[in-house]
Amino acid sequence: MRTVHRTTALVLTGLLAGFALVGCGGGDDDGSAKKSAADLFDEANATMGKLSSLTIEITNKVGDDTVTWRMSTDLKSRCQVKNTFSRSGTLEQIRIGETDYVRPDTKYLEAWSGNDLDAARPDVWAKVPVARSKPGDGLSQCTRPFESFGTATKGEATRIGGRKALGLKVTDPTDKEGAYTFYVATEGDPHLLKADYKGGNQVTTTSFSDFDEPLDIRPPASAKVFDSRDSKG
């Protein structure tokens, strides 16, 4: 299962992959003035790494093409995902253990390329083994890596979702045109709340919420599921 938006998917994966950076910088408030940007990111990294669940929402705009992606996950083996492409429809996914339930709409299927089409039917949940998932097929992993990149300096204090936060500006030597701002909570637990990226004609916003909230992820009703293992296609 491969989408025509492989490049966009890789960009989103790269943005999600890293927020524990090396850096230093100027002043702010709320008790974080004495901490360097590196210290603040270390705290955020440790806090995010201990989560039992969260929701991640991404909006990625490249010119007039927009992709939205939303995932609620236990960061292990249960997650629910919805991808919406402005030019090529919607793909939904529920992953529970070793099973994926995947539901594309007609527009998405029309834009599909690849050979693994037997499990895909418009607006019907296809039940497929996770073992059939592979990079570039449009499906998501429930786990989220957090890796280091770039150099961070302190930016402006702000509020994100009603919580006080500090913007940390990041430059990446491998991305000459791009600029990142990561917002770390400065009240309560030091969660990463938001990440913005601007580069060329691309603008990406990533939001993190529902930290450690209970998840209610269940398989679709059996009457709405097509089991690909019963198909000879």
C-alpha positions as CSV (number, residue, x, y, z in Angstrom):
1,M,0.0,0.0,0.0
2,R,1.8,3.2,-1.1
3,T,0.5,6.7,-1.4
4,V,1.5,9.4,-3.8
5,H,2.5,11.5,-0.8
6,R,5.6,9.6,0.2
7,T,7.8,12.8,0.3
8,T,5.3,14.5,2.6
9,A,5.2,11.5,4.9
10,L,8.9,11.5,5.2
11,V,8.9,15.2,6.1
12,L,6.3,14.6,8.8
13,T,8.2,11.7,10.2
14,G,11.4,13.8,10.4
15,L,9.6,16.5,12.3
16,L,8.2,14.1,14.8
17,A,11.5,12.3,15.2
18,G,13.4,14.9,17.0
19,F,13.1,17.5,19.7
20,A,15.9,16.8,22.2
21,L,18.5,19.3,21.0
22,V,21.7,20.9,22.1
23,G,21.7,24.7,22.7
24,C,21.9,27.7,25.0
25,G,20.3,31.1,25.0
26,G,18.8,34.2,26.7
27,G,16.2,34.8,29.4
28,D,12.6,33.9,30.0
29,D,10.4,33.5,33.0
30,D,8.4,31.0,35.1
31,G,11.6,29.5,36.7
32,S,13.2,28.5,33.4
33,A,15.4,31.6,33.1
34,K,18.2,29.7,34.9
35,K,18.0,26.8,32.5
36,S,19.7,26.6,29.1
37,A,17.8,25.5,26.0
38,A,19.6,22.2,26.3
39,D,18.4,21.7,29.8
40,L,14.8,22.5,28.8
41,F,14.9,20.0,26.0
42,D,16.4,17.4,28.2
43,E,13.5,17.8,30.6
44,A,11.0,17.7,27.8
45,N,12.6,14.6,26.3
46,A,12.6,12.8,29.6
47,T,8.9,13.7,30.2
48,M,7.7,12.7,26.8
49,G,9.7,9.5,27.0
50,K,7.7,8.4,30.1
51,L,4.2,9.0,28.7
52,S,1.8,6.1,28.5
53,S,-0.4,7.8,25.8
54,L,-0.8,11.1,23.9
55,T,-2.4,12.6,20.8
56,I,-0.3,14.1,18.0
57,E,-1.8,16.3,15.3
58,I,0.0,17.6,12.3
59,T,-0.9,20.0,9.5
60,N,1.6,20.2,6.7
61,K,1.2,22.7,3.8
62,V,3.3,22.7,0.7
63,G,2.1,25.4,-1.6
64,D,-1.6,24.7,-2.1
65,D,-1.3,21.1,-1.0
66,T,-2.3,20.3,2.6
67,V,-2.0,17.1,4.6
68,T,-3.5,16.6,8.1
69,W,-2.5,13.7,10.3
70,R,-3.9,12.8,13.7
71,M,-2.9,9.9,15.9
72,S,-3.9,8.9,19.4
73,T,-1.4,6.2,20.7
74,D,-0.3,4.3,23.7
75,L,3.2,4.6,22.2
76,K,3.4,0.8,22.0
77,S,1.0,-1.3,20.0
78,R,-2.4,0.5,20.1
79,C,-3.1,3.6,18.0
80,Q,-5.8,5.2,15.9
81,V,-4.8,7.4,12.9
82,K,-6.5,9.6,10.3
83,N,-4.7,11.0,7.3
84,T,-6.5,13.6,5.1
85,F,-4.9,14.7,1.8
86,S,-6.3,17.8,0.1
87,R,-5.7,16.2,-3.3
88,S,-6.2,12.5,-2.7
89,G,-8.7,11.7,0.0
90,T,-8.6,10.1,3.4
91,L,-6.9,7.0,4.9
92,E,-7.9,5.8,8.4
93,Q,-6.0,3.2,10.5
94,I,-6.6,1.4,13.7
95,R,-3.7,-0.7,15.0
96,I,-4.2,-3.2,17.8
97,G,-1.3,-5.5,18.6
98,E,-0.4,-7.4,15.4
99,T,-3.5,-6.3,13.4
100,D,-4.2,-3.2,11.3
101,Y,-7.7,-2.1,10.3
102,V,-7.4,0.2,7.3
103,R,-10.1,2.3,5.7
104,P,-9.4,4.4,2.6
105,D,-12.1,6.5,0.8
106,T,-12.7,6.3,-3.0
107,K,-10.6,9.4,-3.7
108,Y,-7.6,7.9,-1.8
109,L,-7.8,4.6,-3.7
110,E,-7.9,6.5,-7.1
111,A,-4.6,8.1,-6.2
112,W,-3.0,4.9,-5.0
113,S,-0.1,3.3,-6.7
114,G,1.4,-0.1,-5.9
115,N,0.5,-3.8,-6.1
116,D,-1.0,-4.5,-2.7
117,L,-4.6,-3.6,-3.5
118,D,-6.5,-6.8,-2.6
119,A,-7.3,-5.6,1.0
120,A,-8.5,-2.1,0.0
121,R,-12.1,-1.3,-0.6
122,P,-13.6,2.1,-0.5
123,D,-15.1,3.0,2.9
124,V,-14.7,-0.6,4.2
125,W,-12.3,-1.5,7.0
126,A,-9.7,-4.0,5.7
127,K,-8.2,-6.3,8.4
128,V,-4.6,-6.9,7.6
129,P,-1.6,-8.3,9.6
130,V,0.8,-5.6,10.8
131,A,3.6,-7.8,9.4
132,R,2.5,-6.7,5.9
133,S,3.2,-3.0,6.7
134,K,6.3,-1.6,5.2
135,P,7.9,1.9,4.9
136,G,6.1,4.1,2.4
137,D,2.8,2.3,2.5
138,G,1.0,5.1,4.2
139,L,0.5,3.3,7.5
140,S,1.8,4.5,10.9
141,Q,3.7,2.9,13.7
142,C,2.3,3.5,17.2
143,T,5.7,4.2,18.6
144,R,7.4,7.6,18.3
145,P,11.1,8.1,18.3
146,F,12.6,11.3,19.9
147,E,16.1,12.0,18.5
148,S,18.5,15.0,18.7
149,F,19.2,17.4,15.9
150,G,20.3,21.0,15.4
151,T,21.1,23.8,17.8
152,A,18.5,25.5,20.0
153,T,18.3,29.0,21.6
154,K,15.6,30.5,23.8
155,G,12.8,32.5,22.2
156,E,9.6,34.1,23.5
157,A,7.3,33.1,26.3
158,T,3.8,32.3,25.2
159,R,0.7,30.2,26.0
160,I,-0.2,26.9,24.3
161,G,-3.5,25.3,25.1
162,G,-3.9,27.4,28.1
163,R,-0.4,26.5,29.5
164,K,2.6,28.7,29.8
165,A,5.3,27.7,27.4
166,L,8.7,28.9,26.1
167,G,9.5,28.9,22.4
168,L,12.9,27.3,21.6
169,K,14.2,28.2,18.1
170,V,16.2,25.6,16.3
171,T,18.4,25.6,13.3
172,D,19.5,22.5,11.5
173,P,22.7,22.7,9.4
174,T,21.3,20.2,6.9
175,D,18.3,22.4,6.2
176,K,19.5,25.8,5.0
177,E,16.0,27.2,4.3
178,G,14.1,25.8,7.3
179,A,13.5,27.1,10.8
180,Y,11.9,25.3,13.7
181,T,10.3,26.5,16.9
182,F,9.5,24.1,19.7
183,Y,7.3,25.1,22.5
184,V,8.0,23.5,25.9
185,A,5.6,23.9,28.9
186,T,7.0,26.0,31.7
187,E,4.2,25.2,34.2
188,G,3.2,21.7,35.3
189,D,5.2,18.9,33.7
190,P,7.6,20.1,31.0
191,H,5.7,18.6,28.0
192,L,6.5,19.4,24.5
193,L,3.3,21.2,23.4
194,K,3.9,22.3,19.9
195,A,6.4,22.4,17.1
196,D,6.4,24.7,14.1
197,Y,8.5,24.4,10.9
198,K,8.8,26.9,8.1
199,G,11.0,26.4,5.1
200,G,10.6,27.4,1.4
201,N,6.9,27.0,0.6
202,Q,6.4,24.5,3.4
203,V,4.7,25.2,6.7
204,T,4.2,22.4,9.3
205,T,2.5,22.6,12.7
206,T,2.7,19.7,15.1
207,S,0.7,19.7,18.3
208,F,0.9,17.3,21.3
209,S,-1.9,16.8,23.8
210,D,-3.9,14.3,25.9
211,F,-0.8,13.4,27.9
212,D,-1.4,10.1,29.8
213,E,-5.2,10.3,29.1
214,P,-7.1,6.9,28.9
215,L,-7.5,5.6,25.3
216,D,-10.6,3.9,24.0
217,I,-9.2,2.1,20.8
218,R,-11.3,-0.8,19.7
219,P,-11.7,-2.8,16.4
220,P,-14.4,-1.7,14.1
221,A,-17.7,-3.5,14.1
222,S,-17.2,-6.9,12.5
223,A,-20.0,-6.3,9.9
224,K,-17.9,-3.4,8.6
225,V,-14.7,-5.3,8.3
226,F,-13.2,-7.2,5.3
227,D,-10.6,-9.7,6.4
228,S,-7.9,-9.8,3.7
229,R,-6.7,-13.2,5.0
230,D,-10.0,-14.7,3.6
231,S,-9.1,-13.3,0.2
232,K,-7.2,-15.2,-2.4
233,G,-6.4,-11.9,-4.2
